[in-house]
C-alpha cells in the first residue's frame, strides 16, 4: 500500500474521525461522569484541565506511539507486530471499563470494515480501537501523523460531547473548549512520535479510580 496525500485519503480520515461513525464512542465518558459526581470537574475550566491531563499523559504516551507502530505494521504486512501492539494497547487500560471502551469500539469498527470494503486485521484476541483505526487509516492511504491527528481529534470531540451533556456546557463553551485544547493535541502527537518502545505507558491514578467507581455509580448516562 503506497501512502499518498490525496483528497480521497483526507475524506476517508474525516469519515474515520466522524462522531457519526457507528462505533459507539458517544456511549463512553471514560471516567468523566464520576469525576463530575465527585466534584473534581464542575465547570468548563476544570473540564479543560481534566481532558488536557489525559491528552498529555495518557493518549500522548500510549495511544499515539502505539497507533504509529500499528500503522507501520499494517503497511508492512507485519501481522505479528500488529497483534503484539494491539495486545499492548489493551493491556495499558487500567480498569475494566477503560478496556471495555477500547475493545467495544474496536469490535464495532471491525464489524464495519467489511461493509466499507476493507479486510479485517488478523488478531489473536480482542480488538483495540486504536489498532483497528490504524489499520483502516493505513489501508485508506492516510499517512501515520495525519491518522494520529484524526484519532486525537475524534477522542477529544467525543469527550467534549460528553461534557456538554454532563457539566453541562453550552454549545459555544464546548467550541471554545475544543479550540483551547487543540495545542495539547499537537503536543501529544510530538510526544508520542518521539517515544521509544520502552517509554510507552502511563498511569493516571485519579482517572483509574473514577473509572473503577463508575461501575457502581448510582445513576449514570454513560457506559464508562
Secondary structure, DSSP 8 states (H G I E B T S, - for coil): ------HHHHHHHHHHH-TTSTT-GGG--TTHHHHHHTTS--SHHHHHHHHHHHIIIIIIIIIHHHHHHHHHHHHHT-HHHHHHHHHHHHHT--SHHHHHHHHHHHHHHHHHHGGGT------SS---HHHHHHHHHHHTT--HHHHHHHHHHHHHHHHHHHHHHHTT--HHHHHHHHHHHHHHHHHHHHHHHH--GGG-----HHHHHHHHHHTT-SS-SS--
